[in-house]
Amino acid sequence: MLCRLPSRLPARMWGRTSEKQSWRHSNQTPSTCLIHRLDHIVMTVKSIKDTTMFYSKILGMEIITFKACDVPIEEGPVPRTGAKGPIMSIYFRDPDGNLIEVSNYISP
């Protein structure tokens, strides 16, 4: 999932308000932003849907979904033990048949 910034973002993001407003339930788009260019951001998220909605609505980013690469997952996600604690892993094979493990540490 990739969010692309519009070619030109406004210069100011939020005006000061005394009341809190939820971006999820507001029909208003915040006024302007200080970001002019951004190459990329890599982050771990709990919900892709909520995160893409936030960044597209608040920063005006365009949501682009990449096509799948058709690499079959052999196992996972499964819990394992890493050097520093519990991890969640998936396993798949590279073009030479080597088994690849990709994992993330599990937050307590």
Gaussian input, Z-matrix of N, CA and C with variables (Angstrom, degrees):
# hf/3-21g

backbone

0 1
 N
 C     1     B1
 C     2     B2     1     A1
 N     3     B3     2     A2     1     D1
 C     4     B4     3     A3     2     D2
 C     5     B5     4     A4     3     D3
 N     6     B6     5     A5     4     D4
 C     7     B7     6     A6     5     D5
 C     8     B8     7     A7     6     D6
 N     9     B9     8     A8     7     D7
 C    10    B10     9     A9     8     D8
 C    11    B11    10    A10     9     D9
 N    12    B12    11    A11    10    D10
 C    13    B13    12    A12    11    D11
 C    14    B14    13    A13    12    D12
 N    15    B15    14    A14    13    D13
 C    16    B16    15    A15    14    D14
 C    17    B17    16    A16    15    D15
 N    18    B18    17    A17    16    D16
 C    19    B19    18    A18    17    D17
 C    20    B20    19    A19    18    D18
 N    21    B21    20    A20    19    D19
 C    22    B22    21    A21    20    D20
 C    23    B23    22    A22    21    D21
 N    24    B24    23    A23    22    D22
 C    25    B25    24    A24    23    D23
 C    26    B26    25    A25    24    D24
 N    27    B27    26    A26    25    D25
 C    28    B28    27    A27    26    D26
 C    29    B29    28    A28    27    D27
 N    30    B30    29    A29    28    D28
 C    31    B31    30    A30    29    D29
 C    32    B32    31    A31    30    D30
 N    33    B33    32    A32    31    D31
 C    34    B34    33    A33    32    D32
 C    35    B35    34    A34    33    D33
 N    36    B36    35    A35    34    D34
 C    37    B37    36    A36    35    D35
 C    38    B38    37    A37    36    D36
 N    39    B39    38    A38    37    D37
 C    40    B40    39    A39    38    D38
 C    41    B41    40    A40    39    D39
 N    42    B42    41    A41    40    D40
 C    43    B43    42    A42    41    D41
 C    44    B44    43    A43    42    D42
 N    45    B45    44    A44    43    D43
 C    46    B46    45    A45    44    D44
 C    47    B47    46    A46    45    D45
 N    48    B48    47    A47    46    D46
 C    49    B49    48    A48    47    D47
 C    50    B50    49    A49    48    D48
 N    51    B51    50    A50    49    D49
 C    52    B52    51    A51    50    D50
 C    53    B53    52    A52    51    D51
 N    54    B54    53    A53    52    D52
 C    55    B55    54    A54    53    D53
 C    56    B56    55    A55    54    D54
 N    57    B57    56    A56    55    D55
 C    58    B58    57    A57    56    D56
 C    59    B59    58    A58    57    D57
 N    60    B60    59    A59    58    D58
 C    61    B61    60    A60    59    D59
 C    62    B62    61    A61    60    D60
 N    63    B63    62    A62    61    D61
 C    64    B64    63    A63    62    D62
 C    65    B65    64    A64    63    D63
 N    66    B66    65    A65    64    D64
 C    67    B67    66    A66    65    D65
 C    68    B68    67    A67    66    D66
 N    69    B69    68    A68    67    D67
 C    70    B70    69    A69    68    D68
 C    71    B71    70    A70    69    D69
 N    72    B72    71    A71    70    D70
 C    73    B73    72    A72    71    D71
 C    74    B74    73    A73    72    D72
 N    75    B75    74    A74    73    D73
 C    76    B76    75    A75    74    D74
 C    77    B77    76    A76    75    D75
 N    78    B78    77    A77    76    D76
 C    79    B79    78    A78    77    D77
 C    80    B80    79    A79    78    D78
 N    81    B81    80    A80    79    D79
 C    82    B82    81    A81    80    D80
 C    83    B83    82    A82    81    D81
 N    84    B84    83    A83    82    D82
 C    85    B85    84    A84    83    D83
 C    86    B86    85    A85    84    D84
 N    87    B87    86    A86    85    D85
 C    88    B88    87    A87    86    D86
 C    89    B89    88    A88    87    D87
 N    90    B90    89    A89    88    D88
 C    91    B91    90    A90    89    D89
 C    92    B92    91    A91    90    D90
 N    93    B93    92    A92    91    D91
 C    94    B94    93    A93    92    D92
 C    95    B95    94    A94    93    D93
 N    96    B96    95    A95    94    D94
 C    97    B97    96    A96    95    D95
 C    98    B98    97    A97    96    D96
 N    99    B99    98    A98    97    D97
 C   100   B100    99    A99    98    D98
 C   101   B101   100   A100    99    D99
 N   102   B102   101   A101   100   D100
 C   103   B103   102   A102   101   D101
 C   104   B104   103   A103   102   D102
 N   105   B105   104   A104   103   D103
 C   106   B106   105   A105   104   D104
 C   107   B107   106   A106   105   D105
 N   108   B108   107   A107   106   D106
 C   109   B109   108   A108   107   D107
 C   110   B110   109   A109   108   D108
 N   111   B111   110   A110   109   D109
 C   112   B112   111   A111   110   D110
 C   113   B113   112   A112   111   D111
 N   114   B114   113   A113   112   D112
 C   115   B115   114   A114   113   D113
 C   116   B116   115   A115   114   D114
 N   117   B117   116   A116   115   D115
 C   118   B118   117   A117   116   D116
 C   119   B119   118   A118   117   D117
 N   120   B120   119   A119   118   D118
 C   121   B121   120   A120   119   D119
 C   122   B122   121   A121   120   D120
 N   123   B123   122   A122   121   D121
 C   124   B124   123   A123   122   D122
 C   125   B125   124   A124   123   D123
 N   126   B126   125   A125   124   D124
 C   127   B127   126   A126   125   D125
 C   128   B128   127   A127   126   D126
 N   129   B129   128   A128   127   D127
 C   130   B130   129   A129   128   D128
 C   131   B131   130   A130   129   D129
 N   132   B132   131   A131   130   D130
 C   133   B133   132   A132   131   D131
 C   134   B134   133   A133   132   D132
 N   135   B135   134   A134   133   D133
 C   136   B136   135   A135   134   D134
 C   137   B137   136   A136   135   D135
 N   138   B138   137   A137   136   D136
 C   139   B139   138   A138   137   D137
 C   140   B140   139   A139   138   D138
 N   141   B141   140   A140   139   D139
 C   142   B142   141   A141   140   D140
 C   143   B143   142   A142   141   D141
 N   144   B144   143   A143   142   D142
 C   145   B145   144   A144   143   D143
 C   146   B146   145   A145   144   D144
 N   147   B147   146   A146   145   D145
 C   148   B148   147   A147   146   D146
 C   149   B149   148   A148   147   D147
 N   150   B150   149   A149   148   D148
 C   151   B151   150   A150   149   D149
 C   152   B152   151   A151   150   D150
 N   153   B153   152   A152   151   D151
 C   154   B154   153   A153   152   D152
 C   155   B155   154   A154   153   D153
 N   156   B156   155   A155   154   D154
 C   157   B157   156   A156   155   D155
 C   158   B158   157   A157   156   D156
 N   159   B159   158   A158   157   D157
 C   160   B160   159   A159   158   D158
 C   161   B161   160   A160   159   D159
 N   162   B162   161   A161   160   D160
 C   163   B163   162   A162   161   D161
 C   164   B164   163   A163   162   D162
 N   165   B165   164   A164   163   D163
 C   166   B166   165   A165   164   D164
 C   167   B167   166   A166   165   D165
 N   168   B168   167   A167   166   D166
 C   169   B169   168   A168   167   D167
 C   170   B170   169   A169   168   D168
 N   171   B171   170   A170   169   D169
 C   172   B172   171   A171   170   D170
 C   173   B173   172   A172   171   D171
 N   174   B174   173   A173   172   D172
 C   175   B175   174   A174   173   D173
 C   176   B176   175   A175   174   D174
 N   177   B177   176   A176   175   D175
 C   178   B178   177   A177   176   D176
 C   179   B179   178   A178   177   D177
 N   180   B180   179   A179   178   D178
 C   181   B181   180   A180   179   D179
 C   182   B182   181   A181   180   D180
 N   183   B183   182   A182   181   D181
 C   184   B184   183   A183   182   D182
 C   185   B185   184   A184   183   D183
 N   186   B186   185   A185   184   D184
 C   187   B187   186   A186   185   D185
 C   188   B188   187   A187   186   D186
 N   189   B189   188   A188   187   D187
 C   190   B190   189   A189   188   D188
 C   191   B191   190   A190   189   D189
 N   192   B192   191   A191   190   D190
 C   193   B193   192   A192   191   D191
 C   194   B194   193   A193   192   D192
 N   195   B195   194   A194   193   D193
 C   196   B196   195   A195   194   D194
 C   197   B197   196   A196   195   D195
 N   198   B198   197   A197   196   D196
 C   199   B199   198   A198   197   D197
 C   200   B200   199   A199   198   D198
 N   201   B201   200   A200   199   D199
 C   202   B202   201   A201   200   D200
 C   203   B203   202   A202   201   D201
 N   204   B204   203   A203   202   D202
 C   205   B205   204   A204   203   D203
 C   206   B206   205   A205   204   D204
 N   207   B207   206   A206   205   D205
 C   208   B208   207   A207   206   D206
 C   209   B209   208   A208   207   D207
 N   210   B210   209   A209   208   D208
 C   211   B211   210   A210   209   D209
 C   212   B212   211   A211   210   D210
 N   213   B213   212   A212   211   D211
 C   214   B214   213   A213   212   D212
 C   215   B215   214   A214   213   D213
 N   216   B216   215   A215   214   D214
 C   217   B217   216   A216   215   D215
 C   218   B218   217   A217   216   D216
 N   219   B219   218   A218   217   D217
 C   220   B220   219   A219   218   D218
 C   221   B221   220   A220   219   D219
 N   222   B222   221   A221   220   D220
 C   223   B223   222   A222   221   D221
 C   224   B224   223   A223   222   D222
 N   225   B225   224   A224   223   D223
 C   226   B226   225   A225   224   D224
 C   227   B227   226   A226   225   D225
 N   228   B228   227   A227   226   D226
 C   229   B229   228   A228   227   D227
 C   230   B230   229   A229   228   D228
 N   231   B231   230   A230   229   D229
 C   232   B232   231   A231   230   D230
 C   233   B233   232   A232   231   D231
 N   234   B234   233   A233   232   D232
 C   235   B235   234   A234   233   D233
 C   236   B236   235   A235   234   D234
 N   237   B237   236   A236   235   D235
 C   238   B238   237   A237   236   D236
 C   239   B239   238   A238   237   D237
 N   240   B240   239   A239   238   D238
 C   241   B241   240   A240   239   D239
 C   242   B242   241   A241   240   D240
 N   243   B243   242   A242   241   D241
 C   244   B244   243   A243   242   D242
 C   245   B245   244   A244   243   D243
 N   246   B246   245   A245   244   D244
 C   247   B247   246   A246   245   D245
 C   248   B248   247   A247   246   D246
 N   249   B249   248   A248   247   D247
 C   250   B250   249   A249   248   D248
 C   251   B251   250   A250   249   D249
 N   252   B252   251   A251   250   D250
 C   253   B253   252   A252   251   D251
 C   254   B254   253   A253   252   D252
 N   255   B255   254   A254   253   D253
 C   256   B256   255   A255   254   D254
 C   257   B257   256   A256   255   D255
 N   258   B258   257   A257   256   D256
 C   259   B259   258   A258   257   D257
 C   260   B260   259   A259   258   D258
 N   261   B261   260   A260   259   D259
 C   262   B262   261   A261   260   D260
 C   263   B263   262   A262   261   D261
 N   264   B264   263   A263   262   D262
 C   265   B265   264   A264   263   D263
 C   266   B266   265   A265   264   D264
 N   267   B267   266   A266   265   D265
 C   268   B268   267   A267   266   D266
 C   269   B269   268   A268   267   D267
 N   270   B270   269   A269   268   D268
 C   271   B271   270   A270   269   D269
 C   272   B272   271   A271   270   D270
 N   273   B273   272   A272   271   D271
 C   274   B274   273   A273   272   D272
 C   275   B275   274   A274   273   D273
 N   276   B276   275   A275   274   D274
 C   277   B277   276   A276   275   D275
 C   278   B278   277   A277   276   D276
 N   279   B279   278   A278   277   D277
 C   280   B280   279   A279   278   D278
 C   281   B281   280   A280   279   D279
 N   282   B282   281   A281   280   D280
 C   283   B283   282   A282   281   D281
 C   284   B284   283   A283   282   D282
 N   285   B285   284   A284   283   D283
 C   286   B286   285   A285   284   D284
 C   287   B287   286   A286   285   D285
 N   288   B288   287   A287   286   D286
 C   289   B289   288   A288   287   D287
 C   290   B290   289   A289   288   D288
 N   291   B291   290   A290   289   D289
 C   292   B292   291   A291   290   D290
 C   293   B293   292   A292   291   D291
 N   294   B294   293   A293   292   D292
 C   295   B295   294   A294   293   D293
 C   296   B296   295   A295   294   D294
 N   297   B297   296   A296   295   D295
 C   298   B298   297   A297   296   D296
 C   299   B299   298   A298   297   D297
 N   300   B300   299   A299   298   D298
 C   301   B301   300   A300   299   D299
 C   302   B302   301   A301   300   D300
 N   303   B303   302   A302   301   D301
 C   304   B304   303   A303   302   D302
 C   305   B305   304   A304   303   D303
 N   306   B306   305   A305   304   D304
 C   307   B307   306   A306   305   D305
 C   308   B308   307   A307   306   D306
 N   309   B309   308   A308   307   D307
 C   310   B310   309   A309   308   D308
 C   311   B311   310   A310   309   D309
 N   312   B312   311   A311   310   D310
 C   313   B313   312   A312   311   D311
 C   314   B314   313   A313   312   D312
 N   315   B315   314   A314   313   D313
 C   316   B316   315   A315   314   D314
 C   317   B317   316   A316   315   D315
 N   318   B318   317   A317   316   D316
 C   319   B319   318   A318   317   D317
 C   320   B320   319   A319   318   D318
 N   321   B321   320   A320   319   D319
 C   322   B322   321   A321   320   D320
 C   323   B323   322   A322   321   D321

   B1=1.4450
   B2=1.5190
   B3=1.2896
   B4=1.4583
   B5=1.5045
   B6=1.3128
   B7=1.4594
   B8=1.5136
   B9=1.2997
   B10=1.4632
   B11=1.5192
   B12=1.3254
   B13=1.4568
   B14=1.5177
   B15=1.3238
   B16=1.4580
   B17=1.5263
   B18=1.3178
   B19=1.4555
   B20=1.5231
   B21=1.2755
   B22=1.4690
   B23=1.5165
   B24=1.3283
   B25=1.4548
   B26=1.5238
   B27=1.3252
   B28=1.4601
   B29=1.5363
   B30=1.3153
   B31=1.4604
   B32=1.5275
   B33=1.2953
   B34=1.4582
   B35=1.5158
   B36=1.3527
   B37=1.4552
   B38=1.5181
   B39=1.2734
   B40=1.4570
   B41=1.5141
   B42=1.3282
   B43=1.4558
   B44=1.5158
   B45=1.3011
   B46=1.4673
   B47=1.5189
   B48=1.3257
   B49=1.4508
   B50=1.5092
   B51=1.3227
   B52=1.4566
   B53=1.5198
   B54=1.3156
   B55=1.4549
   B56=1.5197
   B57=1.3282
   B58=1.4605
   B59=1.5230
   B60=1.3332
   B61=1.4543
   B62=1.5101
   B63=1.3110
   B64=1.4510
   B65=1.5169
   B66=1.3373
   B67=1.4668
   B68=1.5150
   B69=1.3468
   B70=1.4621
   B71=1.5210
   B72=1.3301
   B73=1.4607
   B74=1.5209
   B75=1.2985
   B76=1.4492
   B77=1.5304
   B78=1.3176
   B79=1.4574
   B80=1.5267
   B81=1.3359
   B82=1.4466
   B83=1.5181
   B84=1.2968
   B85=1.4556
   B86=1.5154
   B87=1.3476
   B88=1.4624
   B89=1.5234
   B90=1.3358
   B91=1.4551
   B92=1.5147
   B93=1.1051
   B94=1.4397
   B95=1.5412
   B96=1.3003
   B97=1.4605
   B98=1.5228
   B99=1.3335
   B100=1.4547
   B101=1.5247
   B102=1.3133
   B103=1.4602
   B104=1.5302
   B105=1.3382
   B106=1.4692
   B107=1.5200
   B108=1.3359
   B109=1.4588
   B110=1.5131
   B111=1.3190
   B112=1.4581
   B113=1.5131
   B114=1.3296
   B115=1.4567
   B116=1.5226
   B117=1.3334
   B118=1.4590
   B119=1.5221
   B120=1.3157
   B121=1.4615
   B122=1.5179
   B123=1.3220
   B124=1.4566
   B125=1.5147
   B126=1.3294
   B127=1.4556
   B128=1.5198
   B129=1.3173
   B130=1.4570
   B131=1.5209
   B132=1.3256
   B133=1.4633
   B134=1.5215
   B135=1.3264
   B136=1.4693
   B137=1.5216
   B138=1.3183
   B139=1.4628
   B140=1.5247
   B141=1.3287
   B142=1.4584
   B143=1.5275
   B144=1.3333
   B145=1.4592
   B146=1.5323
   B147=1.3501
   B148=1.4640
   B149=1.5256
   B150=1.3326
   B151=1.4632
   B152=1.5252
   B153=1.3276
   B154=1.4664
   B155=1.5244
   B156=1.3460
   B157=1.4600
   B158=1.5323
   B159=1.3375
   B160=1.4647
   B161=1.5272
   B162=1.3385
   B163=1.4582
   B164=1.5231
   B165=1.3127
   B166=1.4628
   B167=1.5257
   B168=1.3312
   B169=1.4590
   B170=1.5277
   B171=1.3261
   B172=1.4595
   B173=1.5321
   B174=1.3378
   B175=1.4678
   B176=1.5287
   B177=1.3287
   B178=1.4547
   B179=1.5118
   B180=1.3463
   B181=1.4587
   B182=1.5190
   B183=1.3187
   B184=1.4582
   B185=1.5288
   B186=1.3235
   B187=1.4631
   B188=1.5199
   B189=1.3323
   B190=1.4629
   B191=1.5238
   B192=1.3224
   B193=1.4581
   B194=1.5241
   B195=1.3382
   B196=1.4588
   B197=1.5280
   B198=1.2985
   B199=1.4587
   B200=1.5124
   B201=1.3516
   B202=1.4676
   B203=1.5193
   B204=1.3237
   B205=1.4655
   B206=1.5244
   B207=1.3148
   B208=1.4676
   B209=1.5292
   B210=1.3308
   B211=1.4645
   B212=1.5200
   B213=1.3375
   B214=1.4653
   B215=1.5256
   B216=1.3226
   B217=1.4609
   B218=1.5150
   B219=1.3313
   B220=1.4648
   B221=1.5199
   B222=1.3264
   B223=1.4599
   B224=1.5184
   B225=1.3171
   B226=1.4439
   B227=1.5069
   B228=1.3116
   B229=1.4543
   B230=1.5347
   B231=1.3274
   B232=1.4705
   B233=1.5231
   B234=1.3427
   B235=1.4637
   B236=1.5251
   B237=1.3158
   B238=1.4608
   B239=1.5278
   B240=1.3312
   B241=1.4511
   B242=1.5199
   B243=1.3191
   B244=1.4543
   B245=1.5201
   B246=1.3172
   B247=1.4629
   B248=1.5299
   B249=1.3176
   B250=1.4679
   B251=1.5189
   B252=1.3247
   B253=1.4630
   B254=1.5063
   B255=1.3456
   B256=1.4643
   B257=1.5312
   B258=1.3348
   B259=1.4625
   B260=1.5303
   B261=1.3179
   B262=1.4549
   B263=1.5250
   B264=1.3413
   B265=1.4672
   B266=1.5153
   B267=1.3370
   B268=1.4665
   B269=1.5200
   B270=1.3309
   B271=1.4695
   B272=1.5185
   B273=1.3289
   B274=1.4615
   B275=1.5193
   B276=1.3257
   B277=1.4680
   B278=1.5195
   B279=1.3515
   B280=1.4607
   B281=1.5261
   B282=1.3366
   B283=1.4717
   B284=1.5258
   B285=1.3463
   B286=1.4656
   B287=1.5213
   B288=1.3288
   B289=1.4539
   B290=1.5189
   B291=1.3367
   B292=1.4619
   B293=1.5159
   B294=1.3414
   B295=1.4542
   B296=1.5263
   B297=1.3195
   B298=1.4640
   B299=1.5235
   B300=1.3250
   B301=1.4648
   B302=1.5166
   B303=1.3291
   B304=1.4483
   B305=1.5189
   B306=1.3445
   B307=1.4619
   B308=1.5259
   B309=1.3192
   B310=1.4603
   B311=1.5031
   B312=1.3329
   B313=1.4568
   B314=1.5301
   B315=1.2994
   B316=1.4569
   B317=1.5157
   B318=1.3319
   B319=1.4613
   B320=1.5145
   B321=1.3418
   B322=1.4802
   B323=1.4978
   A1=107.37
   A2=117.36
   A3=122.60
   A4=108.47
   A5=115.43
   A6=119.85
   A7=108.00
   A8=117.03
   A9=121.96
   A10=108.66
   A11=115.67
   A12=120.92
   A13=110.22
   A14=116.17
   A15=117.54
   A16=108.97
   A17=117.24
   A18=119.92
   A19=112.80
   A20=118.01
   A21=120.90
   A22=108.13
   A23=116.61
   A24=121.21
   A25=109.61
   A26=117.26
   A27=120.13
   A28=111.09
   A29=116.52
   A30=121.50
   A31=115.05
   A32=120.20
   A33=121.65
   A34=109.22
   A35=117.44
   A36=118.03
   A37=112.97
   A38=119.51
   A39=120.97
   A40=110.93
   A41=115.32
   A42=119.01
   A43=108.13
   A44=118.75
   A45=121.12
   A46=109.40
   A47=116.04
   A48=120.94
   A49=108.47
   A50=116.85
   A51=120.48
   A52=111.81
   A53=118.13
   A54=120.40
   A55=111.14
   A56=114.68
   A57=119.17
   A58=109.01
   A59=115.85
   A60=120.61
   A61=108.85
   A62=117.31
   A63=121.31
   A64=109.39
   A65=116.89
   A66=121.35
   A67=111.34
   A68=118.10
   A69=120.93
   A70=112.55
   A71=116.21
   A72=120.06
   A73=112.84
   A74=116.65
   A75=120.42
   A76=109.99
   A77=115.28
   A78=119.85
   A79=110.83
   A80=115.59
   A81=120.16
   A82=110.22
   A83=116.71
   A84=122.57
   A85=106.59
   A86=117.93
   A87=118.40
   A88=109.87
   A89=114.60
   A90=117.20
   A91=108.67
   A92=125.28
   A93=141.66
   A94=118.81
   A95=116.30
   A96=123.68
   A97=111.30
   A98=116.28
   A99=120.83
   A100=113.10
   A101=118.19
   A102=121.66
   A103=109.47
   A104=115.95
   A105=119.82
   A106=111.28
   A107=116.93
   A108=121.31
   A109=109.38
   A110=115.75
   A111=122.23
   A112=107.14
   A113=117.41
   A114=120.59
   A115=109.74
   A116=117.92
   A117=120.26
   A118=110.83
   A119=115.40
   A120=123.68
   A121=106.73
   A122=117.02
   A123=121.79
   A124=106.70
   A125=117.17
   A126=120.40
   A127=111.30
   A128=115.36
   A129=122.21
   A130=106.90
   A131=116.75
   A132=120.38
   A133=110.70
   A134=115.97
   A135=121.12
   A136=111.24
   A137=116.59
   A138=121.00
   A139=109.36
   A140=117.18
   A141=120.76
   A142=110.07
   A143=116.57
   A144=120.82
   A145=111.30
   A146=117.27
   A147=120.59
   A148=111.39
   A149=116.80
   A150=120.79
   A151=111.41
   A152=117.65
   A153=119.31
   A154=111.11
   A155=116.88
   A156=119.88
   A157=109.67
   A158=116.55
   A159=121.25
   A160=111.21
   A161=117.10
   A162=119.82
   A163=112.99
   A164=117.61
   A165=118.31
   A166=110.70
   A167=117.63
   A168=120.19
   A169=111.90
   A170=117.74
   A171=121.01
   A172=112.33
   A173=117.30
   A174=119.90
   A175=113.45
   A176=116.85
   A177=119.40
   A178=113.97
   A179=117.57
   A180=121.04
   A181=110.25
   A182=115.30
   A183=121.82
   A184=108.67
   A185=117.36
   A186=121.57
   A187=109.13
   A188=116.03
   A189=122.06
   A190=107.69
   A191=117.92
   A192=122.28
   A193=109.22
   A194=117.23
   A195=121.87
   A196=109.79
   A197=117.32
   A198=122.19
   A199=109.95
   A200=118.09
   A201=122.93
   A202=109.46
   A203=116.49
   A204=121.76
   A205=112.66
   A206=118.04
   A207=122.84
   A208=112.90
   A209=117.11
   A210=121.47
   A211=106.21
   A212=117.76
   A213=119.26
   A214=111.58
   A215=115.42
   A216=121.27
   A217=107.44
   A218=116.94
   A219=121.60
   A220=111.85
   A221=116.70
   A222=120.84
   A223=108.51
   A224=115.50
   A225=120.14
   A226=113.51
   A227=113.18
   A228=126.96
   A229=111.46
   A230=114.80
   A231=121.81
   A232=109.51
   A233=116.80
   A234=119.74
   A235=110.80
   A236=116.58
   A237=123.77
   A238=107.88
   A239=116.23
   A240=121.13
   A241=108.93
   A242=116.67
   A243=122.29
   A244=109.92
   A245=116.24
   A246=121.23
   A247=112.51
   A248=116.72
   A249=120.09
   A250=113.49
   A251=117.85
   A252=119.65
   A253=112.60
   A254=115.90
   A255=120.65
   A256=112.71
   A257=114.67
   A258=121.78
   A259=109.56
   A260=116.09
   A261=123.07
   A262=106.16
   A263=116.76
   A264=121.03
   A265=112.92
   A266=114.92
   A267=121.97
   A268=106.66
   A269=115.37
   A270=121.76
   A271=109.97
   A272=116.04
   A273=122.31
   A274=107.77
   A275=116.90
   A276=121.46
   A277=110.82
   A278=115.30
   A279=120.34
   A280=108.52
   A281=119.13
   A282=120.93
   A283=114.24
   A284=118.17
   A285=121.35
   A286=113.00
   A287=117.29
   A288=120.82
   A289=114.52
   A290=117.76
   A291=120.20
   A292=109.91
   A293=116.43
   A294=121.24
   A295=108.70
   A296=116.80
   A297=123.71
   A298=108.46
   A299=116.47
   A300=121.84
   A301=107.92
   A302=117.00
   A303=122.35
   A304=106.25
   A305=115.69
   A306=118.06
   A307=111.16
   A308=113.82
   A309=123.56
   A310=108.49
   A311=117.08
   A312=119.82
   A313=109.22
   A314=115.61
   A315=122.20
   A316=108.05
   A317=116.72
   A318=120.39
   A319=109.77
   A320=116.54
   A321=118.71
   A322=113.02
   D1=130.04
   D2=-178.85
   D3=-129.69
   D4=135.32
   D5=173.18
   D6=-109.12
   D7=123.19
   D8=-179.39
   D9=-103.97
   D10=132.31
   D11=176.85
   D12=-70.75
   D13=147.08
   D14=172.59
   D15=-63.54
   D16=160.42
   D17=-174.92
   D18=-62.80
   D19=-28.30
   D20=-179.81
   D21=-141.34
   D22=122.17
   D23=176.67
   D24=-102.61
   D25=148.80
   D26=178.26
   D27=-62.87
   D28=166.66
   D29=-172.47
   D30=-85.87
   D31=-17.11
   D32=-177.46
   D33=-132.07
   D34=140.90
   D35=-173.32
   D36=-97.11
   D37=-72.41
   D38=-175.74
   D39=-114.81
   D40=136.99
   D41=169.68
   D42=-79.87
   D43=158.27
   D44=-179.74
   D45=-77.24
   D46=129.49
   D47=176.49
   D48=-131.97
   D49=152.10
   D50=-178.31
   D51=-85.66
   D52=-21.32
   D53=-179.66
   D54=-104.98
   D55=147.27
   D56=178.76
   D57=-81.18
   D58=139.11
   D59=177.23
   D60=-125.45
   D61=140.27
   D62=178.24
   D63=-88.05
   D64=129.60
   D65=178.04
   D66=-66.02
   D67=-26.83
   D68=-177.67
   D69=-68.17
   D70=-36.41
   D71=-170.90
   D72=-106.02
   D73=4.89
   D74=-177.90
   D75=-95.28
   D76=138.51
   D77=174.30
   D78=-88.49
   D79=-6.87
   D80=-179.00
   D81=-87.52
   D82=143.05
   D83=172.39
   D84=-96.03
   D85=132.48
   D86=179.32
   D87=-57.84
   D88=148.77
   D89=177.63
   D90=-68.25
   D91=172.71
   D92=-177.60
   D93=-16.37
   D94=167.46
   D95=-173.81
   D96=-137.99
   D97=154.38
   D98=179.59
   D99=-89.78
   D100=-7.79
   D101=-177.46
   D102=-84.37
   D103=125.74
   D104=177.59
   D105=-103.33
   D106=-38.09
   D107=179.06
   D108=-143.23
   D109=148.32
   D110=178.01
   D111=-152.11
   D112=126.65
   D113=-178.98
   D114=-75.39
   D115=-65.24
   D116=176.93
   D117=-163.62
   D118=162.38
   D119=176.67
   D120=-131.95
   D121=135.45
   D122=173.99
   D123=-115.12
   D124=127.25
   D125=-179.24
   D126=-150.00
   D127=155.51
   D128=173.18
   D129=-96.49
   D130=132.90
   D131=-176.69
   D132=-129.70
   D133=155.83
   D134=176.62
   D135=-80.33
   D136=-36.92
   D137=-177.02
   D138=-137.59
   D139=113.39
   D140=177.89
   D141=-61.38
   D142=-40.75
   D143=-178.81
   D144=-60.49
   D145=-50.14
   D146=-179.66
   D147=-64.51
   D148=-40.54
   D149=-177.81
   D150=-67.09
   D151=-45.52
   D152=179.66
   D153=-66.83
   D154=-35.08
   D155=177.38
   D156=-63.92
   D157=-43.64
   D158=179.64
   D159=-60.47
   D160=-52.93
   D161=-175.82
   D162=-69.68
   D163=-31.07
   D164=178.11
   D165=-74.89
   D166=-37.57
   D167=-177.70
   D168=-79.48
   D169=-43.00
   D170=-175.93
   D171=-79.73
   D172=-43.67
   D173=-176.67
   D174=-103.81
   D175=-2.21
   D176=178.12
   D177=72.10
   D178=23.30
   D179=-179.42
   D180=-75.52
   D181=149.12
   D182=176.83
   D183=-91.77
   D184=132.06
   D185=-179.58
   D186=-88.28
   D187=124.54
   D188=178.16
   D189=-126.17
   D190=127.09
   D191=178.54
   D192=-104.14
   D193=126.72
   D194=179.31
   D195=-77.20
   D196=148.30
   D197=174.83
   D198=-70.26
   D199=145.82
   D200=-179.84
   D201=-66.63
   D202=151.95
   D203=-177.92
   D204=-95.45
   D205=4.59
   D206=178.05
   D207=57.32
   D208=40.29
   D209=173.94
   D210=-98.73
   D211=112.79
   D212=-177.54
   D213=-70.80
   D214=134.78
   D215=175.37
   D216=-82.73
   D217=124.24
   D218=-178.79
   D219=-79.41
   D220=-35.98
   D221=179.24
   D222=-156.00
   D223=143.53
   D224=172.92
   D225=116.44
   D226=172.96
   D227=1.15
   D228=-68.88
   D229=137.83
   D230=179.37
   D231=-134.59
   D232=144.45
   D233=177.45
   D234=-73.19
   D235=139.42
   D236=177.27
   D237=-140.26
   D238=178.40
   D239=176.05
   D240=-113.22
   D241=122.89
   D242=177.26
   D243=-97.96
   D244=-179.20
   D245=-177.86
   D246=-62.26
   D247=-30.72
   D248=-177.24
   D249=-112.05
   D250=9.41
   D251=179.31
   D252=141.11
   D253=-167.67
   D254=-176.19
   D255=-67.32
   D256=140.58
   D257=178.57
   D258=-130.92
   D259=162.34
   D260=172.16
   D261=-115.56
   D262=125.82
   D263=-173.22
   D264=-123.23
   D265=152.04
   D266=166.76
   D267=-125.76
   D268=152.22
   D269=-177.58
   D270=-127.32
   D271=135.11
   D272=175.32
   D273=-151.82
   D274=171.80
   D275=-175.93
   D276=-110.28
   D277=144.38
   D278=174.69
   D279=-83.88
   D280=177.33
   D281=-177.16
   D282=-59.96
   D283=-22.42
   D284=178.18
   D285=-90.15
   D286=1.71
   D287=179.02
   D288=89.35
   D289=3.17
   D290=177.45
   D291=-70.59
   D292=137.21
   D293=177.60
   D294=-79.27
   D295=124.07
   D296=-179.24
   D297=-108.67
   D298=133.59
   D299=174.18
   D300=-111.64
   D301=128.68
   D302=172.86
   D303=-119.34
   D304=128.12
   D305=-175.27
   D306=-141.68
   D307=160.91
   D308=174.65
   D309=-130.87
   D310=143.56
   D311=174.45
   D312=-68.05
   D313=142.54
   D314=179.75
   D315=-89.64
   D316=124.93
   D317=178.65
   D318=-74.37
   D319=139.03
   D320=178.75
   D321=-68.16

